Amino acid sequence: MEEKFQSMNTKLRVLSTLGALAIVVGACGTAATPTPAGSTGASASAPATSADPGSSGATGALKGELTVWHSYGSGAGTEATALKTVTDKIIAANPELKLTIQDIKFDALFKKFELEAASGGGPDLFIAPNDSLGKEARAGLFLDVTSKLEGKLANASEVSVEGSKVEGKLYMVPESLKAVAAYYDKSKVATPPTTTDELLAAIKGGTVKAGFLRGSYHAFGFWAAFGGKLMDDKGKCVADTTGVGDAYKYFQETQTAGATWYEKYDDMAADFKSGKINYIVDGPWASGGYKEALKDNLAVVPMPAGPKGPAQPLTGVDGWYINTNAKDPDLAVNFALEMVKPENEQVFVDVAGHIPADSTITISDPLTLKFAEAVKTGFPRPQVTQLDNFWANFDNALTLVLTKNEAGLKAATDACVKMNGANKIP
């Protein structure tokens, strides 16, 4: 895995191919990332018995109180299980540490954090994808942790480190990488489609019962397959003059052929688990839940290539953000570093299918290895200011295409005009 990740020179790639940005800017999910069902959790205090105090490693003993947010919820995956396993271990080893852990629904996470942090509140730290990293770092809501992480990310892959930066400064402790691929049920789909034409034909023929999430993050990988690009090297939206309109037209064709485009992530995940559909595009965070449902019938392949080349899903980085309002920033950083220690991160790899930021960690599961390839071939999400105005405009465009049958080119053009207008680009 180290060779795979370190072979990707992210700095050069972002600079040289920003104009070919077949990307969207995700909100992980799994948003960008999927929307796990979340709720406010309870406080977790250290038990009286303590394990090996040396388990805190280089960070030393953890003492004090921290409020921690996450969005692992009860969605398709098993991330919440991995989180509890690791935090229980850390609490047991650090009897003077008190954690208040809260599960925040993903689609409310960034907005809730922005509102609370702007008024001096919010959690001490939280874990999330780098969907809003640039926006919130520029707003002064995240702590610059560059000096605090000096010499402590030696094993982190370059793509994870670069994905944790804004304007050369680190604002996140990288934990894992994510990109979507195609899950399918081997008992029902004997030969998974490798091209968009094959996929459409299989949907029409009834051999593939496909389900897709109606969101730009999950759909983004198809853009490159049709030659679609988001921005040129100056940050101007060019989706209207590339193949994005063709990708949107293809989405309409799949829907007409019988594919379901879901508004809610949980509905798509539930239908795949139950067997109502047998082919979806989703990320590694969901692998644990899908394995439980489909057992040995679960398989993963790359998203299908199109007439203009391979699909190119967005590669995002998940990590720990430290609130500038954190009561004890050093404790928050040390806790984050404890969470990503190899033995703890291995739990997230084995239980929840995470692609680790630490390139020395072993991935043995064949499904997770497939997602590692998707990460390698995806496009790293850059943290440029222009992306702040991508999501709402293009999510709305996709909704109009799929619910109002708006012409793909018109939808892409209107979204580009709005994005460029918001970015003050003529």
C-alpha positions in Angstrom: 0.0 0.0 0.0 2.9 2.4 0.8 4.1 2.1 -2.8 0.6 2.7 -4.2 0.0 5.8 -2.2 3.5 7.3 -2.3 3.6 7.0 -6.1 0.9 9.6 -6.3 2.5 13.0 -6.4 -0.5 15.0 -5.2 1.1 18.4 -5.3 2.1 18.2 -8.9 -1.1 16.5 -9.9 -3.4 19.1 -8.3 -1.4 21.9 -9.9 -1.1 20.4 -13.4 -4.5 18.9 -13.7 -6.8 21.4 -11.9 -8.0 22.4 -15.3 -9.1 18.8 -15.9 -10.9 18.8 -12.6 -13.4 16.1 -13.2 -14.3 16.6 -9.6 -16.8 17.5 -7.3 -16.3 18.6 -3.9 -17.7 16.2 -1.7 -19.2 16.4 1.6 -17.8 12.4 2.2 -20.5 10.6 2.0 -19.7 8.6 2.4 -22.6 14.6 1.2 -20.2 14.2 -0.1 -20.0 11.3 2.2 -23.3 9.6 2.7 -25.7 10.8 5.2 -25.6 8.3 8.1 -28.4 8.4 10.6 -27.0 10.2 13.6 -28.1 11.2 17.0 -26.6 13.0 20.0 -24.6 10.5 22.0 -23.9 10.2 25.7 -20.8 10.9 27.7 -18.1 8.2 28.0 -16.0 8.4 31.1 -12.9 6.4 31.9 -13.5 3.3 34.0 -11.7 2.8 37.3 -9.5 0.1 35.9 -6.7 1.2 33.6 -4.8 -0.8 31.0 -1.2 -0.3 29.9 -0.5 3.4 30.4 2.1 3.1 27.7 -0.6 2.6 25.2 -0.8 6.4 24.8 2.6 6.0 22.9 4.4 9.2 21.9 1.6 11.4 23.0 1.9 10.4 26.6 -1.0 10.0 29.1 -4.2 11.8 28.1 -5.7 13.9 30.9 -8.7 16.2 30.8 -12.0 16.5 29.1 -12.8 16.5 25.4 -16.1 16.8 23.5 -15.8 14.7 20.3 -18.1 14.8 17.3 -18.5 12.2 14.5 -21.1 11.2 11.9 -20.6 7.4 11.8 -24.2 6.9 12.9 -26.1 3.8 12.1 -25.9 3.9 8.4 -24.7 1.3 6.0 -21.3 0.7 7.5 -19.7 -0.4 10.8 -17.7 2.7 11.5 -19.5 3.4 14.8 -18.5 -0.1 16.0 -14.8 0.6 15.2 -15.0 4.0 16.9 -16.4 2.5 20.1 -13.8 -0.3 20.1 -10.9 2.2 19.8 -12.3 4.9 22.2 -13.1 2.3 24.8 -9.5 1.1 24.6 -8.1 4.7 24.9 -10.4 5.5 27.9 -9.3 2.3 29.7 -5.7 3.2 29.2 -6.1 6.8 30.3 -8.2 6.9 33.5 -7.9 10.7 33.8 -9.5 11.3 30.4 -13.2 12.0 30.0 -14.7 11.9 26.5 -18.2 13.2 25.6 -18.8 11.6 22.2 -21.7 12.9 20.1 -23.0 11.4 16.8 -24.1 14.3 14.6 -26.1 13.6 11.4 -23.7 14.1 8.5 -25.9 16.5 6.5 -26.0 18.8 9.5 -22.4 18.4 10.7 -20.6 21.2 9.0 -23.4 23.7 9.4 -23.9 22.9 13.0 -20.1 23.2 13.6 -20.0 26.5 11.8 -22.8 28.0 13.8 -21.5 26.8 17.2 -17.8 27.5 16.5 -18.5 31.0 15.2 -20.1 31.8 18.6 -17.3 30.4 20.6 -18.7 26.9 21.1 -18.7 23.6 19.3 -16.7 20.4 20.1 -13.1 20.3 20.9 -12.5 18.2 17.8 -14.4 16.2 15.2 -13.8 13.7 12.4 -15.1 14.4 8.9 -14.0 14.4 5.2 -12.2 17.4 3.8 -15.3 18.6 2.0 -15.4 21.9 3.8 -11.8 22.1 5.0 -10.8 25.1 2.9 -13.9 27.1 3.7 -13.8 26.5 7.4 -10.1 26.9 7.7 -10.2 30.2 5.9 -13.0 31.3 8.2 -10.7 30.7 11.2 -12.7 27.9 12.7 -10.0 25.3 12.6 -6.7 25.3 14.5 -3.6 25.5 12.4 -1.8 22.3 13.7 1.3 22.5 11.4 3.7 23.0 14.3 1.9 20.5 16.5 2.2 17.8 13.9 5.9 18.4 13.0 7.6 15.0 12.8 4.5 13.1 13.6 3.1 12.3 10.1 6.2 10.5 8.7 4.1 7.4 7.8 1.2 9.3 6.3 0.8 9.1 2.5 1.4 12.2 0.5 -2.1 12.4 -0.7 -3.5 12.4 2.9 -1.1 15.1 4.0 -1.7 17.3 1.1 -5.5 16.8 1.5 -5.1 18.1 5.1 -3.6 21.4 4.0 -5.0 24.8 3.1 -2.5 27.2 1.6 0.4 25.1 2.8 -0.7 24.8 6.4 -2.1 21.7 8.1 -5.6 22.0 9.6 -6.3 18.3 10.1 -4.8 15.1 11.4 -5.3 12.7 8.5 -7.1 9.4 9.2 -8.2 7.8 6.0 -8.9 8.3 2.3 -12.1 7.7 0.4 -13.3 7.3 -3.2 -16.4 5.5 -4.5 -16.6 2.4 -6.6 -19.3 0.0 -7.7 -20.6 -2.6 -5.3 -22.6 -5.5 -6.8 -24.2 -8.8 -5.8 -22.3 -11.7 -7.4 -25.2 -14.0 -7.0 -27.3 -11.8 -9.3 -24.8 -10.0 -11.5 -22.5 -12.6 -13.1 -20.4 -10.2 -15.1 -20.2 -6.6 -13.8 -20.3 -3.9 -16.5 -17.0 -2.3 -17.4 -18.3 0.5 -19.6 -21.2 2.9 -19.4 -22.7 1.3 -22.5 -22.6 -2.1 -20.9 -24.2 -0.8 -17.8 -27.0 0.9 -19.6 -27.7 -2.3 -21.7 -27.7 -4.4 -18.5 -30.1 -2.1 -16.8 -32.4 -2.2 -19.9 -32.1 -6.0 -20.0 -32.9 -6.4 -16.3 -29.8 -8.2 -15.3 -28.6 -5.2 -13.4 -30.9 -3.5 -11.0 -29.0 -0.3 -10.4 -29.4 2.3 -7.7 -27.5 5.6 -7.6 -27.5 8.4 -5.0 -28.8 11.7 -6.3 -25.8 13.7 -5.2 -22.8 15.2 -6.9 -20.2 13.4 -4.8 -21.4 9.9 -5.7 -22.2 10.8 -9.3 -19.0 12.8 -9.9 -16.9 9.9 -11.1 -19.1 9.6 -14.2 -18.1 13.1 -15.4 -14.6 12.1 -16.6 -16.1 9.1 -18.4 -17.9 11.6 -20.6 -15.0 14.1 -20.8 -16.5 16.3 -18.1 -14.4 18.8 -16.2 -15.4 21.2 -13.5 -12.8 24.1 -13.7 -10.0 25.3 -15.7 -6.6 26.2 -14.3 -7.9 29.7 -13.2 -10.8 28.3 -11.3 -13.4 29.1 -13.8 -16.3 26.6 -14.1 -16.1 24.9 -17.5 -18.7 22.1 -17.0 -20.9 23.8 -19.6 -18.2 23.4 -22.3 -17.1 19.9 -21.5 -18.9 16.6 -21.1 -20.9 17.2 -18.0 -24.1 17.7 -20.0 -23.5 14.4 -21.6 -23.0 12.7 -18.3 -26.3 14.2 -17.1 -28.0 12.9 -20.2 -26.7 9.5 -19.5 -28.1 9.7 -16.0 -31.5 10.4 -17.5 -31.1 7.4 -19.8 -30.3 5.0 -16.9 -33.3 6.3 -15.0 -35.6 5.7 -18.1 -34.1 2.2 -18.4 -35.1 1.4 -14.9 -32.3 2.5 -12.5 -33.4 4.2 -9.3 -31.8 7.5 -8.4 -32.3 7.9 -4.6 -32.8 11.1 -2.8 -31.8 9.6 0.5 -28.6 7.6 1.1 -30.2 5.3 3.8 -32.9 4.2 1.3 -30.3 3.2 -1.3 -28.2 1.3 1.3 -31.3 -0.5 2.6 -32.5 -1.5 -0.8 -29.0 -2.9 -1.7 -28.9 -4.9 1.6 -32.4 -6.3 1.0 -31.7 -7.3 -2.6 -34.1 -4.9 -4.1 -31.2 -3.6 -6.2 -28.0 -5.4 -7.0 -25.6 -2.7 -8.2 -24.7 0.7 -6.6 -22.0 3.3 -6.4 -20.8 3.8 -2.9 -17.7 4.1 -0.7 -15.6 2.0 1.6 -17.2 3.3 4.7 -20.3 1.2 3.9 -18.5 -2.1 3.3 -18.9 -3.5 6.8 -22.7 -3.2 6.6 -22.9 -4.6 3.1 -20.7 -7.6 4.1 -23.1 -8.4 6.9 -26.0 -8.4 4.5 -24.6 -10.0 1.4 -21.9 -12.2 2.9 -19.7 -13.7 0.2 -21.8 -12.4 -2.6 -20.6 -8.8 -2.1 -18.0 -7.6 -4.7 -16.5 -4.4 -5.8 -15.3 -3.1 -9.2 -14.2 0.3 -10.6 -17.0 2.6 -11.8 -17.5 1.9 -15.6 -15.4 3.7 -18.2 -17.2 5.9 -20.7 -16.7 7.1 -24.3 -14.1 9.6 -23.2 -12.1 7.5 -20.8 -12.1 6.0 -17.3 -14.4 7.2 -14.6 -12.6 9.3 -12.0 -14.2 9.5 -8.6 -13.2 12.1 -6.2 -10.5 11.1 -3.6 -11.2 12.8 -0.3 -9.4 12.7 3.0 -11.0 12.1 6.3 -9.3 13.5 9.4 -9.6 15.1 12.8 -10.2 18.8 13.0 -9.3 20.8 16.1 -11.7 23.6 16.9 -10.0 27.0 17.5 -12.2 27.1 20.6 -10.8 23.9 22.0 -10.3 24.2 25.8 -7.0 22.2 25.6 -5.7 22.2 22.0 -2.7 20.0 22.9 -4.9 17.4 24.4 -7.2 17.5 21.4 -4.3 17.0 19.0 -2.8 14.2 21.2 -6.1 12.4 21.3 -6.4 12.6 17.5 -2.9 11.2 17.1 -3.8 8.4 19.5 -6.8 7.6 17.3 -4.7 7.2 14.2 -1.9 5.1 15.8 -1.3 2.0 13.7 -2.9 -0.5 16.1 -6.0 1.8 16.5 -6.3 2.6 12.8 -6.0 -1.1 12.0 -9.3 -1.6 13.7 -11.0 0.9 11.3 -9.3 -0.9 8.4 -10.4 -4.3 9.5 -13.9 -3.5 10.9 -15.0 -0.6 8.8 -13.1 -0.9 5.6 -11.1 2.4 5.9 -8.2 3.1 3.5 -5.6 4.3 6.1 -3.7 7.5 5.8 -0.8 5.7 7.3 0.8 3.9 4.4 2.5 1.3 6.6 -0.8 -0.3 7.7 -1.7 -3.6 6.0 -4.9 -4.0 4.1 -5.9 -7.7 3.7 -9.5 -7.5 2.8 -10.0 -7.8 -1.0 -12.9 -5.4 -1.1 -10.9 -2.7 0.8 -8.0 -3.3 -1.6 -10.4 -2.5 -4.5 -11.2 0.8 -2.8 -7.5 1.5 -2.3 -7.2 1.3 -6.1 -10.1 3.7 -6.5 -8.4 6.1 -4.2 -5.2 5.9 -6.2 -6.9 6.5 -9.5 -9.3 9.2 -8.2 -8.8 12.9 -8.3 -7.6 14.4 -5.0 -9.9 17.1 -3.8 -8.1 20.4 -3.7 -9.0 23.1 -1.2 -9.4 26.1 -3.5 -11.9 28.8 -2.7 -13.8 28.3 -5.9 -15.0 24.9 -4.7 -17.0 26.5 -2.0 -19.7 27.4 -4.6 -19.8 24.0 -6.3 -22.0 21.9 -4.1 -25.3 23.6 -3.9 -25.3 24.7 -7.5 -24.5 21.3 -9.0 -26.6 19.3 -6.6 -29.5 21.5 -7.7 -28.6 20.9 -11.4 -28.6 17.1 -10.8 -32.0 17.3 -9.1 -33.5 19.2 -12.0 -32.1 16.7 -14.5 -33.5 13.7 -12.7 -36.8 15.1 -11.3 -37.8 17.7 -13.9 -36.1 16.2 -17.0 -34.2 19.3 -17.6 -31.7 19.1 -20.5 -28.3 18.1 -19.3 -26.4 20.9 -21.1 -28.8 23.5 -19.8 -28.5 22.3 -16.2 -24.7 22.3 -16.4 -24.6 25.7 -18.0 -26.9 27.3 -15.5 -24.9 25.8 -12.6 -21.7 27.0 -14.1 -23.1 30.5 -14.5 -24.1 30.6 -10.9 -20.9 29.1 -9.6 -18.8 31.6 -11.6 -21.0 34.5 -10.5 -20.6 33.5 -6.9 -16.8 33.3 -7.4 -16.9 36.7 -9.2 -15.3 35.1 -12.3 -16.6 36.5 -15.7 
